[in-house]
Amino acid sequence: MESKRPQRRVQRVRHELCRRDVQVARIEPVGTAFLAITFTGEALADFVSLGFDDHVKFIFENADGETLMRDYTPRHFDREKRELTLEFALHGDGDASNWAEAATPGQSAIIGGPRGSMVVPVDFEWHLLVGDSSALPAIHRRLEELPAEARVIVVALATEPGERREMSTAAQLDLHWVASNDALIDRLRELPLPSGEGFAWGAGEAATMKRLRGVLVDEKRHPKDAMRVAAYWRQGAAGFHEELTG
């Protein structure tokens, strides 16, 4: 008799909270809508980021001298070089966006965390990644982590052509670009989820992510313990982050 394969479990790992003094090492454009800023410093020697959607607190001063904090996904980390890369969206007159556009090599900043990681096994039979431009760093990181045998569906919202970029992955990718929040929900609703055990992930604007969660749970009947949906931002709220599923 064939034994039943054990159900995979998502592992949650806590980290000791630490504030690290870093400096800007280099700045590189990512398309026309993002800047990849790489920070360096010996304080990164014990930095740990185990989950593709981890977030650190980027602590900086705005033009008025106020100390602010914003959440960012660790896009890439090189322990040997003590280098951590974050991607900043360029979206008009925002404090973090303004800081990034004015940043220069050698400039100081502070990075806190991550407080914890959600480690999702890469050997699920399929993966679903859904999000707007705020989720693209996490989506790109996950795609780079997945092996060639992985099957992954991406539904990504880009309201401007410059937000679209190449998706680099060894996995079998089914990519869907959409141009609005409504189109994102409609595309998810019309997509049949593959058979077998899969993990669904979504991040973006709060109201849209609540709708997305409803489609996954109520319409697709996807198990809550094999999904994660997070609100990375909310219209009119600065520094907003909310977990909608756990």
Contacts in CASP RR format, 6 or more apart in sequence:
PFRMAT RR
TARGET T0000
AUTHOR 0000-0000-0000
METHOD contacts of the structure
MODEL  1
MESKRPQRRVQRVRHELCRRDVQVARIEPVGTAFLAITFTGEALADFVSL
GFDDHVKFIFENADGETLMRDYTPRHFDREKRELTLEFALHGDGDASNWA
EAATPGQSAIIGGPRGSMVVPVDFEWHLLVGDSSALPAIHRRLEELPAEA
RVIVVALATEPGERREMSTAAQLDLHWVASNDALIDRLRELPLPSGEGFA
WGAGEAATMKRLRGVLVDEKRHPKDAMRVAAYWRQGAAGFHEELTG
7 197 0 8 1.000
8 121 0 8 1.000
8 123 0 8 1.000
8 124 0 8 1.000
8 197 0 8 1.000
8 226 0 8 1.000
10 118 0 8 1.000
10 119 0 8 1.000
10 120 0 8 1.000
10 121 0 8 1.000
10 199 0 8 1.000
10 225 0 8 1.000
10 226 0 8 1.000
10 228 0 8 1.000
11 118 0 8 1.000
11 119 0 8 1.000
12 116 0 8 1.000
12 117 0 8 1.000
12 118 0 8 1.000
12 119 0 8 1.000
13 50 0 8 1.000
13 116 0 8 1.000
13 117 0 8 1.000
13 119 0 8 1.000
14 115 0 8 1.000
14 116 0 8 1.000
15 48 0 8 1.000
15 113 0 8 1.000
15 114 0 8 1.000
15 115 0 8 1.000
15 116 0 8 1.000
15 117 0 8 1.000
17 112 0 8 1.000
17 113 0 8 1.000
17 115 0 8 1.000
18 43 0 8 1.000
18 46 0 8 1.000
18 112 0 8 1.000
18 113 0 8 1.000
19 59 0 8 1.000
19 110 0 8 1.000
19 111 0 8 1.000
19 112 0 8 1.000
19 113 0 8 1.000
20 41 0 8 1.000
20 43 0 8 1.000
20 44 0 8 1.000
20 47 0 8 1.000
20 110 0 8 1.000
20 111 0 8 1.000
20 112 0 8 1.000
20 113 0 8 1.000
21 41 0 8 1.000
21 43 0 8 1.000
21 108 0 8 1.000
21 109 0 8 1.000
21 110 0 8 1.000
22 39 0 8 1.000
22 40 0 8 1.000
22 41 0 8 1.000
22 43 0 8 1.000
22 44 0 8 1.000
22 84 0 8 1.000
22 108 0 8 1.000
22 109 0 8 1.000
22 110 0 8 1.000
22 111 0 8 1.000
23 39 0 8 1.000
23 40 0 8 1.000
23 41 0 8 1.000
23 105 0 8 1.000
23 106 0 8 1.000
23 107 0 8 1.000
23 108 0 8 1.000
23 109 0 8 1.000
24 37 0 8 1.000
24 38 0 8 1.000
24 39 0 8 1.000
24 103 0 8 1.000
24 104 0 8 1.000
24 105 0 8 1.000
24 106 0 8 1.000
24 107 0 8 1.000
24 109 0 8 1.000
25 38 0 8 1.000
25 39 0 8 1.000
25 40 0 8 1.000
25 83 0 8 1.000
25 105 0 8 1.000
25 106 0 8 1.000
26 37 0 8 1.000
26 38 0 8 1.000
26 105 0 8 1.000
27 35 0 8 1.000
27 36 0 8 1.000
27 37 0 8 1.000
27 38 0 8 1.000
27 100 0 8 1.000
27 103 0 8 1.000
27 104 0 8 1.000
27 105 0 8 1.000
28 35 0 8 1.000
28 36 0 8 1.000
28 38 0 8 1.000
29 35 0 8 1.000
29 36 0 8 1.000
30 36 0 8 1.000
30 87 0 8 1.000
30 165 0 8 1.000
31 162 0 8 1.000
31 165 0 8 1.000
32 90 0 8 1.000
32 160 0 8 1.000
32 162 0 8 1.000
33 89 0 8 1.000
33 90 0 8 1.000
33 91 0 8 1.000
33 133 0 8 1.000
33 160 0 8 1.000
33 162 0 8 1.000
33 163 0 8 1.000
34 87 0 8 1.000
34 88 0 8 1.000
34 89 0 8 1.000
34 90 0 8 1.000
34 133 0 8 1.000
34 136 0 8 1.000
34 163 0 8 1.000
35 87 0 8 1.000
35 88 0 8 1.000
35 90 0 8 1.000
35 100 0 8 1.000
35 101 0 8 1.000
35 103 0 8 1.000
36 75 0 8 1.000
36 85 0 8 1.000
36 86 0 8 1.000
36 87 0 8 1.000
36 88 0 8 1.000
37 85 0 8 1.000
37 86 0 8 1.000
37 87 0 8 1.000
37 88 0 8 1.000
37 100 0 8 1.000
37 103 0 8 1.000
38 76 0 8 1.000
38 83 0 8 1.000
38 84 0 8 1.000
38 85 0 8 1.000
39 83 0 8 1.000
39 84 0 8 1.000
39 85 0 8 1.000
39 86 0 8 1.000
39 109 0 8 1.000
39 111 0 8 1.000
40 81 0 8 1.000
40 82 0 8 1.000
40 83 0 8 1.000
40 84 0 8 1.000
41 82 0 8 1.000
42 82 0 8 1.000
44 77 0 8 1.000
44 79 0 8 1.000
44 82 0 8 1.000
44 83 0 8 1.000
44 84 0 8 1.000
45 79 0 8 1.000
45 82 0 8 1.000
47 77 0 8 1.000
47 79 0 8 1.000
47 84 0 8 1.000
48 114 0 8 1.000
48 117 0 8 1.000
49 56 0 8 1.000
49 74 0 8 1.000
49 77 0 8 1.000
49 114 0 8 1.000
49 117 0 8 1.000
50 116 0 8 1.000
50 117 0 8 1.000
50 119 0 8 1.000
51 117 0 8 1.000
51 118 0 8 1.000
51 119 0 8 1.000
51 120 0 8 1.000
52 73 0 8 1.000
52 120 0 8 1.000
52 138 0 8 1.000
52 141 0 8 1.000
52 142 0 8 1.000
52 145 0 8 1.000
53 73 0 8 1.000
53 118 0 8 1.000
53 138 0 8 1.000
53 141 0 8 1.000
53 142 0 8 1.000
53 201 0 8 1.000
53 203 0 8 1.000
53 228 0 8 1.000
53 230 0 8 1.000
54 73 0 8 1.000
54 74 0 8 1.000
54 114 0 8 1.000
54 116 0 8 1.000
54 117 0 8 1.000
54 118 0 8 1.000
55 71 0 8 1.000
55 72 0 8 1.000
55 73 0 8 1.000
55 74 0 8 1.000
55 114 0 8 1.000
55 241 0 8 1.000
56 71 0 8 1.000
56 72 0 8 1.000
56 73 0 8 1.000
56 74 0 8 1.000
56 86 0 8 1.000
56 111 0 8 1.000
56 112 0 8 1.000
56 113 0 8 1.000
56 114 0 8 1.000
57 69 0 8 1.000
57 70 0 8 1.000
57 71 0 8 1.000
57 111 0 8 1.000
57 112 0 8 1.000
57 113 0 8 1.000
58 69 0 8 1.000
58 70 0 8 1.000
58 71 0 8 1.000
58 72 0 8 1.000
58 86 0 8 1.000
58 96 0 8 1.000
58 109 0 8 1.000
58 110 0 8 1.000
58 111 0 8 1.000
58 112 0 8 1.000
59 67 0 8 1.000
59 68 0 8 1.000
59 69 0 8 1.000
59 109 0 8 1.000
59 110 0 8 1.000
59 111 0 8 1.000
59 112 0 8 1.000
60 67 0 8 1.000
60 68 0 8 1.000
60 70 0 8 1.000
60 95 0 8 1.000
60 96 0 8 1.000
60 99 0 8 1.000
60 109 0 8 1.000
60 110 0 8 1.000
61 67 0 8 1.000
61 68 0 8 1.000
61 99 0 8 1.000
62 68 0 8 1.000
62 95 0 8 1.000
62 98 0 8 1.000
62 99 0 8 1.000
63 95 0 8 1.000
63 98 0 8 1.000
68 95 0 8 1.000
68 96 0 8 1.000
68 238 0 8 1.000
69 239 0 8 1.000
70 95 0 8 1.000
70 96 0 8 1.000
70 239 0 8 1.000
71 232 0 8 1.000
71 239 0 8 1.000
71 241 0 8 1.000
72 86 0 8 1.000
72 87 0 8 1.000
72 88 0 8 1.000
72 137 0 8 1.000
73 86 0 8 1.000
73 87 0 8 1.000
73 137 0 8 1.000
73 138 0 8 1.000
73 141 0 8 1.000
74 84 0 8 1.000
74 85 0 8 1.000
74 86 0 8 1.000
74 114 0 8 1.000
74 141 0 8 1.000
75 85 0 8 1.000
75 86 0 8 1.000
75 87 0 8 1.000
75 137 0 8 1.000
75 140 0 8 1.000
75 141 0 8 1.000
76 83 0 8 1.000
76 84 0 8 1.000
76 85 0 8 1.000
76 141 0 8 1.000
77 83 0 8 1.000
77 84 0 8 1.000
77 85 0 8 1.000
78 84 0 8 1.000
84 111 0 8 1.000
86 137 0 8 1.000
87 136 0 8 1.000
87 137 0 8 1.000
88 96 0 8 1.000
88 97 0 8 1.000
88 99 0 8 1.000
88 100 0 8 1.000
89 97 0 8 1.000
89 133 0 8 1.000
89 134 0 8 1.000
90 97 0 8 1.000
90 100 0 8 1.000
90 101 0 8 1.000
91 97 0 8 1.000
95 238 0 8 1.000
118 228 0 8 1.000
120 199 0 8 1.000
120 201 0 8 1.000
120 228 0 8 1.000
122 145 0 8 1.000
122 146 0 8 1.000
122 147 0 8 1.000
122 150 0 8 1.000
123 147 0 8 1.000
123 150 0 8 1.000
124 150 0 8 1.000
124 197 0 8 1.000
124 198 0 8 1.000
124 199 0 8 1.000
124 226 0 8 1.000
125 151 0 8 1.000
125 194 0 8 1.000
125 195 0 8 1.000
125 196 0 8 1.000
125 197 0 8 1.000
125 198 0 8 1.000
126 150 0 8 1.000
126 151 0 8 1.000
126 152 0 8 1.000
126 153 0 8 1.000
126 193 0 8 1.000
126 194 0 8 1.000
126 196 0 8 1.000
126 197 0 8 1.000
126 198 0 8 1.000
126 199 0 8 1.000
127 142 0 8 1.000
127 146 0 8 1.000
127 150 0 8 1.000
127 151 0 8 1.000
127 152 0 8 1.000
127 153 0 8 1.000
127 171 0 8 1.000
127 198 0 8 1.000
127 199 0 8 1.000
127 200 0 8 1.000
127 201 0 8 1.000
128 152 0 8 1.000
128 153 0 8 1.000
128 155 0 8 1.000
128 193 0 8 1.000
128 198 0 8 1.000
128 199 0 8 1.000
128 200 0 8 1.000
128 201 0 8 1.000
129 135 0 8 1.000
129 139 0 8 1.000
129 142 0 8 1.000
129 143 0 8 1.000
129 152 0 8 1.000
129 153 0 8 1.000
129 154 0 8 1.000
129 155 0 8 1.000
129 156 0 8 1.000
129 201 0 8 1.000
129 202 0 8 1.000
130 154 0 8 1.000
130 155 0 8 1.000
130 156 0 8 1.000
130 184 0 8 1.000
130 188 0 8 1.000
130 200 0 8 1.000
130 201 0 8 1.000
130 202 0 8 1.000
130 203 0 8 1.000
130 212 0 8 1.000
131 139 0 8 1.000
131 155 0 8 1.000
131 156 0 8 1.000
131 157 0 8 1.000
131 184 0 8 1.000
131 202 0 8 1.000
131 203 0 8 1.000
131 204 0 8 1.000
132 156 0 8 1.000
132 157 0 8 1.000
132 158 0 8 1.000
132 159 0 8 1.000
132 181 0 8 1.000
132 184 0 8 1.000
132 203 0 8 1.000
132 204 0 8 1.000
132 205 0 8 1.000
132 208 0 8 1.000
133 157 0 8 1.000
133 158 0 8 1.000
133 159 0 8 1.000
133 163 0 8 1.000
134 203 0 8 1.000
134 204 0 8 1.000
134 205 0 8 1.000
134 232 0 8 1.000
134 233 0 8 1.000
135 156 0 8 1.000
135 202 0 8 1.000
135 203 0 8 1.000
135 204 0 8 1.000
135 232 0 8 1.000
136 156 0 8 1.000
136 163 0 8 1.000
136 165 0 8 1.000
138 203 0 8 1.000
139 154 0 8 1.000
139 156 0 8 1.000
139 167 0 8 1.000
140 167 0 8 1.000
140 168 0 8 1.000
142 152 0 8 1.000
142 201 0 8 1.000
143 152 0 8 1.000
143 154 0 8 1.000
143 167 0 8 1.000
143 168 0 8 1.000
143 169 0 8 1.000
143 171 0 8 1.000
143 173 0 8 1.000
144 168 0 8 1.000
144 169 0 8 1.000
146 152 0 8 1.000
146 169 0 8 1.000
146 170 0 8 1.000
146 171 0 8 1.000
147 170 0 8 1.000
147 171 0 8 1.000
148 170 0 8 1.000
148 171 0 8 1.000
148 172 0 8 1.000
149 171 0 8 1.000
149 172 0 8 1.000
150 171 0 8 1.000
150 172 0 8 1.000
151 171 0 8 1.000
151 172 0 8 1.000
151 174 0 8 1.000
151 194 0 8 1.000
152 169 0 8 1.000
152 171 0 8 1.000
152 172 0 8 1.000
152 173 0 8 1.000
152 174 0 8 1.000
153 174 0 8 1.000
153 176 0 8 1.000
153 191 0 8 1.000
153 194 0 8 1.000
154 167 0 8 1.000
154 173 0 8 1.000
154 174 0 8 1.000
154 175 0 8 1.000
154 176 0 8 1.000
155 176 0 8 1.000
155 178 0 8 1.000
155 184 0 8 1.000
155 187 0 8 1.000
155 188 0 8 1.000
155 191 0 8 1.000
156 164 0 8 1.000
156 175 0 8 1.000
156 176 0 8 1.000
156 177 0 8 1.000
156 178 0 8 1.000
157 177 0 8 1.000
157 178 0 8 1.000
157 179 0 8 1.000
157 180 0 8 1.000
157 181 0 8 1.000
157 183 0 8 1.000
157 184 0 8 1.000
158 164 0 8 1.000
158 177 0 8 1.000
158 178 0 8 1.000
158 179 0 8 1.000
159 179 0 8 1.000
159 180 0 8 1.000
164 177 0 8 1.000
167 173 0 8 1.000
167 175 0 8 1.000
176 187 0 8 1.000
176 191 0 8 1.000
178 184 0 8 1.000
178 186 0 8 1.000
178 187 0 8 1.000
181 205 0 8 1.000
181 207 0 8 1.000
181 208 0 8 1.000
184 208 0 8 1.000
184 212 0 8 1.000
185 208 0 8 1.000
185 211 0 8 1.000
185 212 0 8 1.000
185 215 0 8 1.000
188 212 0 8 1.000
188 215 0 8 1.000
188 216 0 8 1.000
189 215 0 8 1.000
189 219 0 8 1.000
193 200 0 8 1.000
193 220 0 8 1.000
193 222 0 8 1.000
197 226 0 8 1.000
198 226 0 8 1.000
199 226 0 8 1.000
199 227 0 8 1.000
200 216 0 8 1.000
200 222 0 8 1.000
200 226 0 8 1.000
200 227 0 8 1.000
200 228 0 8 1.000
200 229 0 8 1.000
201 227 0 8 1.000
201 228 0 8 1.000
201 229 0 8 1.000
202 209 0 8 1.000
202 212 0 8 1.000
202 228 0 8 1.000
202 229 0 8 1.000
202 230 0 8 1.000
203 209 0 8 1.000
203 229 0 8 1.000
203 230 0 8 1.000
203 231 0 8 1.000
203 232 0 8 1.000
204 230 0 8 1.000
204 231 0 8 1.000
204 232 0 8 1.000
204 233 0 8 1.000
205 231 0 8 1.000
205 232 0 8 1.000
205 233 0 8 1.000
205 234 0 8 1.000
205 235 0 8 1.000
206 231 0 8 1.000
206 233 0 8 1.000
206 234 0 8 1.000
206 235 0 8 1.000
206 240 0 8 1.000
206 242 0 8 1.000
207 234 0 8 1.000
207 235 0 8 1.000
209 229 0 8 1.000
209 230 0 8 1.000
209 231 0 8 1.000
209 244 0 8 1.000
210 231 0 8 1.000
210 244 0 8 1.000
212 229 0 8 1.000
213 229 0 8 1.000
213 244 0 8 1.000
213 245 0 8 1.000
216 222 0 8 1.000
216 227 0 8 1.000
216 229 0 8 1.000
217 224 0 8 1.000
217 227 0 8 1.000
224 245 0 8 1.000
224 246 0 8 1.000
227 245 0 8 1.000
228 243 0 8 1.000
228 245 0 8 1.000
228 246 0 8 1.000
229 244 0 8 1.000
229 245 0 8 1.000
230 241 0 8 1.000
230 242 0 8 1.000
230 243 0 8 1.000
230 244 0 8 1.000
230 245 0 8 1.000
231 240 0 8 1.000
231 241 0 8 1.000
231 242 0 8 1.000
231 243 0 8 1.000
231 244 0 8 1.000
232 240 0 8 1.000
232 241 0 8 1.000
233 239 0 8 1.000
233 240 0 8 1.000
233 241 0 8 1.000
234 240 0 8 1.000
234 242 0 8 1.000
END
